[in-house]
């Protein structure tokens, strides 16, 4: 697999399209932190880990509203392996005029666009979720 973050986003997108409530995918520290940020922003209900020490997996519970609509209406991979996209702190974009969130890999770890602006750090824009 050349791009595990794109794989993560595609699996979440496919689970939403097939109306699933839970999703299990191979674990990594970046995927776990990405899922935790999405949970903290209200796009996911829960994030957990399962499996043995050798074969870990992440279990994600998707959030649905009472009208059976998903909390995530769209996701986009911004920085790709073939074309990385880095931004300084003062040029961090707003996603959907503040309704969405950009997840940025900074020198202080993964964080949302709001947290990166507050900490005044730039980095690589991994993805946008709205």
Secondary structure, 3 states (H helix, E strand, C coil): CCCHHHHHHHHHHHHHHCCCCEEEEECCHHHHHHHHHHHHCCCEEEEEEEECCCCEEEEEEECECCCCCECCCCEEECCECCECCEECHHHCCCHHHHCCEEEEEECCEEEEHHHHHHHCCCEEEEEEEC
